[in-house]
C-alpha cells in the first residue's frame, strides 16, 4: 500500500512540473488581410538587430490573448481598390520568415527575416495592432510622425547621376550607402545644405552637363534633411525658408531632383509647394507622399497606396533658347530700320484722323 501511494505522488509532482505545450499558429491562422488595416499611429516595437533579439512577447497580464494575425510586407506591384489579397501577395512567408505561438494566453512572435510587420493581437477584452520594425526604420524627421500600415516593397532603386546621403546616424548612413552602392549608384555624404550645393556643382562639372540628383535620408512634408538626420537644424536641411535659395544655387547644374529615400516630402500642400519651387527652373522634382521604410541594408518599402509625386515644368534648353532669341532679333532688326526710314521722311502725329496717312506696307523677310 505505501508503495502505491508513493507512485501516485510521484506522478502528480511530475504533472505539476511538466512544461506547457506551445501552440504554433498555422499559416491560415496568421493571415492578416491588408484591406482590414488602415494607416494609423500604431504602437511601435523596435527589434533593431535580429541577430541578438528577434522575438517579442505579448504577456497575458490578466487579459489572455485568444488569437493573433501578422501582416508582413507585400510584394512589389499595384494593389487597386477591390483587389482580392492572399498570402501569395506577401513578400515574407508565414512559418518560414516569421512565427507566432500562443501558450496559456501569452503570445510570442518571432521574426527571422527583416521587414515591417503589423501584428493584430486579439485579447479577451478586444484587439489592438502593433507595428514591429524588425531591423527596419522609418526615414522620417523628429516631430513629424507618420502613420504606418500595409506596405509594399519597392522593386528597384532609381538611377541617378548622384545620391546625396543625409549624414546623420552612422549606422543608418552605412545602411543607406550599402543599399545604393549595391544598386550601382554614385553616393556622397553631406552634413550641410552648402556642402550639398558644392558637391552638386562639382559632380555636374565633372560630367560636363546638368545632372539628376537624388537625396536619401530623413524627410517630412516640404522638408528634407541634409545632415540633420531626424533633427531640425536650419543649415543642414531644405525647408520652406531655404528651398528657394537652394534652387537658385543649383539651377544651372541640375535637370532633375528627387527625394526617393525620404518620408513624405511630397505630401500635401507643403510638399507640392516645395516641389513646385524646385521644378520651376530646374524642370522636374519628385518625392513620396507617404512614409518610406529602410529595411536593413537591402531595400526600401512604402505604403501600399503611396504615390510618387512629380512636378514638372517645361524648361527650354539653353541652346534652343539662344537660337530662339537670335531668330527673333533677326526678324525685328530689318523692321526697325524700315520704320525709322519711314518715320524720318513723313510727318506723323499721335492719333489718326480721316486724312492720316497710313505707313507703307512692310515686306517681312521670308
Buried (B, 14 or more C-beta within 10 A) or exposed (E): EEEEEEEEEEEEEEEEEEEEEEEBBEEEBBBBEBBEBEBEEBEEBBBEEBEEEBBBEBEBEEEBBEBBBBBBBBBEEEBEEEEEBEBEBBBBBBEEBBBBBBBEBBBBBBBBBBBBBBBBBBBEEEEEBBBBBBBBBBBBBEEBBBBBBBBBBBEEBBEBBBBBBBBBBEEBBEBBBBBBEEEEBEBBBBBBBBBBBEBBBEBBEEEEEBBBBBBBBBBBBBBBBBBBBBBBBEEBBBBEEBBEEBBEBBBEBBBBBBBBBBBBBBBEEBBBBBBBBBBBBBBBBBBBBBBBBBBBBBBBBBBBBBEBBBBBEEBEEEEEEEEEEEEEEEEEEEEEEBEEEEEEEEEEEEEEEEEEEEEEEEEEEE
